[in-house]
Amino acid sequence: MFEGPVQRVVDELSRLPGIGRKTAQRLAFHLLAVDEVDARRLAEAIVQMREQVRPCRRCFNMTGGEECGICMDPRRDPHIVCVVERPQDIPVVERTQEFRGRYHVLGGAISPINGVGPDQLRFAELKDRVADEQITEIIVATNPTMEGDATAMYLAREFKPLGVRVTRLASGLPVGGDLDYADELTLGRALAGRMEL
């Protein structure tokens, strides 16, 4: 549709999650319009990220060193671990400012339909951490999907017999939401996870 290099950038940008063809075209033409210094700074930032960022050796969060800042923070409770599917889930939990433990990134969720079983995820590494770090509680923060629920059930089955408390994030109605707009599954979870006042 466009001349070679422009079309190549549009094609590459449209491969990114959440970026459709029109957005990719807008981004490509924006990159053509900005100063060359700004475009090169973006390109160098991408290359530097790819070269320097790797999984934390303890929790598998993304970091520029051997261990991430959360794992190295002595103020964090090392006995409570929040299990998430992906590294990008960690900032979501951190923004609540309610969790002061550490994390463990599984690398996905159990999904037999997609051929993802426990062996493809970082369950063995979590088991090692439970033994080595005397973890007393695992908070399961997987997505509220069938795959996330299957992963949560697997974690409970594996770690409760070891004396580890396994909890799951409550799910239900959003603050400020109307009951009229809640689907049955969300409302059902809200009822099941109700708290005493």
Secondary structure, 3 states (H helix, E strand, C coil): CCCHHHHHHHHHHHCCCCCCHHHHHHHHHHHHHCCHHHHHHHHHHHHHHHHHCEECCCCCCEECCCCCHHHHCCCCCCCEEEEECCHHHHHHHHCCCCCCCEEEECCCCCEHHHCECHHHCCHHHHHHHHHHHCCCEEEECCCCCHHHHHHHHHHHHHHHHHCCEEEECCCCCCCCCCHHHCCHHHHHHHHHCCCCC
